[in-house]
Every structure is written in structure tokens, then in C-alpha cells.
Amino acid sequence: MKAVIFDWDGVVIDSSAQHERAWEILAKEISKPLPDGHFLLGFGKKNQVIIPEILGWATDPTTITSLSNRKEEIYRELVQASGIHVLPGARELLAALLEAGIPRSIGSSTPRANLDAIFAATGLDAFFDAIACGDDVTHGKPAPDIFLLAAQRLHLPPADCLVIEDAHVGLEAARRAGMATLAVATTNPLADLQYADAAVESLASVTLDFLFNIKNTQS
């Protein structure tokens, strides 16, 4: 492992409440129903997949884009009003990686505007050498594109990168990119994440030695 790629929501920050509430507010605004379990079914996926395939709200690309932009606008308003919680151990692990000179990137389906809003509130952008987000790729997770782009922006081959993820689609994307995986049980139970190369309850328990010992068992 020569670099670490972090998913964002559910790995670095706890934003699930704001995201779920944003969908609820949007559904009320446009008088559309929300299917049972929609939030977990869509977790880690791009809105361009969630809106037509999980919510069934629209199939027209222009409408999907409009709904997606409005949902993220609502999310940012909620974050501005209530703040955001950095998950236990995330900032400390990023600081340790920075001090050790190990490159770090974000690999997330979230739009860049959302990242910028959180950066402004937390200063977390200082810990990253590169960013690959949902705006940068056509195919979101479980396609490997976001992680491959993150590795490219770190100027490293995929095999040298370790991905830290909480979502099943993200772990699948990392495997398809040929990268080692560390799963964090913030969104799914630890027992459901044992197919990752390593899995932990929280980043608070993760040390650099632990990361260096994670091997890609899928190759």
C-alpha cells in the first residue's frame, strides 16, 4: 500500500441524516413518494442512478439533473444550518498519513459543491493530495471509474492504492479497480462487510501499521 483513497460520506463525515432529510424534503416539495428502504438502497450511488432506478421519479436526463441539483442544494442548506460531524478517527488517521508522507485522495460519488461546503466548515481539504468526485465521472460506483481516477491523480497504479469504504457498491468498485479494501461499519453491520480485505467498526482503531498489513485478497 502506497496511497489511501477515502470514500467521503460514512467514512470521513457522518452526513447520513442530512442526506436522508434532503430526500424527504425534496419528495414533499415535488409531491413524490419515497419507497421503503430507499436510502440504504441508494447509498454510495450517484443521484443519476438513484432518481430513476430506486425512486422512480423521472427518466428524462434534464429532469433528473434538476432534481439532483435541488436535492444537493437542500443538503448543503441543512449542513449550513446544523453543521457536520467528522467521524471518530478520521481526522487523526488523515493526519498520521500526512505526517508519514503517504498520499491521500477522496474517491466519492458526492458532487464537488458538497465537498467544498464541508471543506469550508472543517478544513479537511488540507489533508488531501487529490480529489475524484461524482462530477468527474460518467459511471458511478459500483463502476471502478472514481477510484481509477483517484489513483491517476495521485500518479500511482491502482494496485498500490488502498480504498476505505462503508458502502457495498463502493467496495465492489474498489475490487473492480484492483485495489485493496478496508470496510468501515458506519452504514452496514460489520458482519456484512467481511468480504472486504479488512473490516473495522471505526477508524478510531486504525493505525498505519494496520493499514500496511492489509493485502488485496481479490487479485
C-alpha positions as CSV (number, residue, x, y, z in Angstrom):
1,M,0.0,0.0,0.0
2,K,1.5,3.3,-1.1
3,A,-1.6,5.5,-1.0
4,V,-5.0,5.6,0.6
5,I,-8.3,6.6,-1.1
6,F,-11.1,7.6,1.2
7,D,-14.7,7.5,0.4
8,W,-16.4,10.5,1.9
9,D,-19.9,10.1,3.3
10,G,-19.9,7.5,6.0
11,V,-16.1,7.2,6.1
12,V,-14.8,10.7,6.8
13,I,-18.0,12.5,7.7
14,D,-21.3,11.5,9.2
15,S,-23.8,13.0,6.7
16,S,-26.5,10.3,6.5
17,A,-29.1,12.3,8.5
18,Q,-28.7,15.4,6.3
19,H,-28.8,13.4,3.1
20,E,-31.9,11.4,4.1
21,R,-33.7,14.5,5.3
22,A,-32.8,16.2,2.0
23,W,-34.6,13.4,0.1
24,E,-37.6,13.7,2.4
25,I,-37.8,17.5,1.9
26,L,-37.5,17.2,-1.9
27,A,-40.1,14.4,-2.0
28,K,-42.5,16.7,-0.2
29,E,-41.7,19.6,-2.5
30,I,-42.5,17.7,-5.7
31,S,-45.2,15.5,-4.1
32,K,-43.5,12.2,-4.9
33,P,-43.4,9.1,-2.7
34,L,-40.2,7.6,-1.2
35,P,-40.0,3.8,-1.5
36,D,-39.3,1.9,1.7
37,G,-35.6,1.4,2.3
38,H,-34.7,3.8,-0.5
39,F,-31.8,5.5,1.5
40,L,-29.8,2.3,2.0
41,L,-30.5,1.1,-1.5
42,G,-29.1,4.2,-2.9
43,F,-26.2,4.8,-0.5
44,G,-23.0,5.4,-2.4
45,K,-24.7,5.7,-5.8
46,K,-25.0,8.8,-7.9
47,N,-28.2,10.7,-8.0
48,Q,-28.4,9.9,-11.7
49,V,-29.0,6.3,-10.7
50,I,-31.0,6.8,-7.5
51,I,-33.7,9.1,-9.1
52,P,-34.7,6.9,-12.0
53,E,-33.8,3.4,-10.7
54,I,-34.5,3.5,-7.0
55,L,-37.0,6.3,-6.5
56,G,-38.7,6.0,-9.9
57,W,-39.2,9.8,-10.1
58,A,-38.0,10.5,-13.6
59,T,-36.2,9.1,-16.6
60,D,-35.7,12.3,-18.6
61,P,-32.0,13.4,-18.2
62,T,-32.9,17.1,-17.8
63,T,-35.4,16.4,-15.1
64,I,-33.0,14.0,-13.3
65,T,-30.3,16.7,-13.3
66,S,-32.7,19.3,-12.0
67,L,-34.0,17.1,-9.2
68,S,-30.4,16.0,-8.3
69,N,-29.2,19.6,-8.1
70,R,-32.1,20.6,-5.9
71,K,-31.6,17.7,-3.5
72,E,-27.9,18.6,-3.1
73,E,-28.9,22.3,-2.6
74,I,-31.2,21.2,0.2
75,Y,-28.4,19.0,1.7
76,R,-26.0,22.0,1.8
77,E,-28.6,24.2,3.4
78,L,-29.1,21.5,6.1
79,V,-25.3,21.2,6.7
80,Q,-25.0,25.0,6.9
81,A,-27.8,25.1,9.5
82,S,-26.8,22.1,11.6
83,G,-23.0,21.6,10.9
84,I,-21.4,18.3,10.2
85,H,-19.8,15.6,12.3
86,V,-16.3,14.3,11.4
87,L,-16.4,10.6,12.2
88,P,-14.2,9.2,15.0
89,G,-10.6,8.6,14.0
90,A,-10.9,10.1,10.5
91,R,-9.0,13.3,11.1
92,E,-6.4,11.6,13.2
93,L,-5.8,8.9,10.6
94,L,-5.5,11.5,7.8
95,A,-3.0,13.5,10.0
96,A,-0.9,10.4,10.5
97,L,-0.9,9.6,6.8
98,L,0.1,13.2,6.0
99,E,2.9,13.1,8.6
100,A,4.2,9.8,7.1
101,G,4.1,11.2,3.6
102,I,1.6,8.7,2.3
103,P,-0.6,10.2,-0.5
104,R,-4.3,10.6,0.2
105,S,-7.2,11.1,-2.1
106,I,-11.0,11.3,-1.9
107,G,-12.9,8.9,-4.1
108,S,-16.6,9.8,-3.6
109,S,-19.9,9.9,-5.6
110,T,-20.7,13.2,-3.9
111,P,-20.7,16.4,-6.0
112,R,-17.8,18.8,-5.7
113,A,-20.0,21.6,-4.3
114,N,-20.9,19.4,-1.3
115,L,-17.2,18.7,-0.7
116,D,-16.4,22.4,-0.9
117,A,-19.1,23.1,1.6
118,I,-17.7,20.6,4.1
119,F,-14.1,21.8,3.4
120,A,-15.1,25.3,4.4
121,A,-16.7,24.1,7.6
122,T,-13.9,21.6,8.7
123,G,-10.7,22.4,6.9
124,L,-10.4,18.7,5.9
125,D,-9.2,19.7,2.4
126,A,-5.7,20.3,3.9
127,F,-5.3,16.5,4.3
128,F,-5.8,15.5,0.7
129,D,-3.5,15.5,-2.3
130,A,-6.2,14.7,-4.9
131,I,-10.0,14.6,-5.3
132,A,-12.1,12.4,-7.5
133,C,-15.9,13.0,-7.1
134,G,-19.2,12.3,-8.8
135,D,-18.8,15.3,-11.1
136,D,-15.7,13.8,-12.6
137,V,-17.0,10.5,-13.9
138,T,-20.0,9.4,-16.0
139,H,-20.3,6.0,-14.4
140,G,-20.6,6.0,-10.6
141,K,-19.9,3.1,-8.2
142,P,-20.0,0.1,-8.5
143,A,-18.1,1.0,-11.7
144,P,-14.4,1.5,-10.8
145,D,-14.0,4.8,-12.5
146,I,-13.9,7.1,-9.5
147,F,-11.1,5.1,-7.8
148,L,-9.2,4.7,-11.0
149,L,-9.3,8.4,-11.5
150,A,-8.2,9.0,-7.9
151,A,-5.2,6.7,-8.4
152,Q,-4.4,8.5,-11.7
153,R,-4.5,11.9,-9.9
154,L,-2.1,10.5,-7.3
155,H,0.2,9.3,-10.1
156,L,0.1,5.8,-8.8
157,P,-1.0,2.4,-10.3
158,P,-4.3,1.1,-8.8
159,A,-2.6,-1.9,-7.2
160,D,-0.6,0.5,-5.0
161,C,-3.8,2.0,-3.5
162,L,-6.0,1.0,-0.6
163,V,-9.6,2.1,-0.5
164,I,-11.5,2.8,2.7
165,E,-15.3,2.4,2.2
166,D,-18.5,1.9,4.0
167,A,-20.9,1.1,1.2
168,H,-21.3,-2.2,-0.7
169,V,-21.2,-0.5,-4.1
170,G,-18.0,1.3,-3.1
171,L,-16.3,-1.9,-2.0
172,E,-17.3,-3.5,-5.3
173,A,-15.9,-0.6,-7.2
174,A,-12.6,-0.8,-5.4
175,R,-12.3,-4.5,-6.1
176,R,-13.1,-3.9,-9.8
177,A,-10.3,-1.3,-9.7
178,G,-7.9,-3.9,-8.4
179,M,-7.4,-2.1,-5.1
180,A,-7.2,-3.5,-1.5
181,T,-10.2,-2.6,0.7
182,L,-10.8,-1.6,4.3
183,A,-14.5,-1.6,5.2
184,V,-15.9,0.6,8.0
185,A,-19.1,-0.4,9.7
186,T,-20.8,3.0,9.8
187,T,-23.6,2.2,7.3
188,N,-23.7,-1.6,7.3
189,P,-23.1,-4.1,10.1
190,L,-19.5,-5.4,10.5
191,A,-20.7,-9.0,9.8
192,D,-22.0,-7.9,6.3
193,L,-18.5,-6.5,5.4
194,Q,-16.3,-9.5,5.9
195,Y,-15.8,-9.9,2.2
196,A,-13.5,-6.8,2.3
197,D,-9.8,-7.4,2.8
198,A,-10.2,-6.0,6.3
199,A,-13.1,-4.5,8.2
200,V,-13.4,-2.4,11.4
201,E,-16.1,-0.8,13.5
202,S,-14.5,2.6,13.4
203,L,-11.4,4.4,12.0
204,A,-10.6,5.2,15.6
205,S,-9.0,1.8,16.0
206,V,-6.9,2.0,12.7
207,T,-3.2,2.6,12.8
208,L,-0.7,2.9,10.0
209,D,0.8,-0.5,10.8
210,F,-2.7,-2.0,10.4
211,L,-3.1,-0.3,7.0
212,F,0.2,-1.5,5.8
213,N,-0.7,-5.1,6.7
214,I,-3.9,-5.1,4.6
215,K,-3.4,-7.2,1.5
216,N,-5.6,-7.4,-1.6
217,T,-7.1,-10.9,-1.4
218,Q,-9.2,-10.5,-4.5
219,S,-6.3,-10.4,-7.0
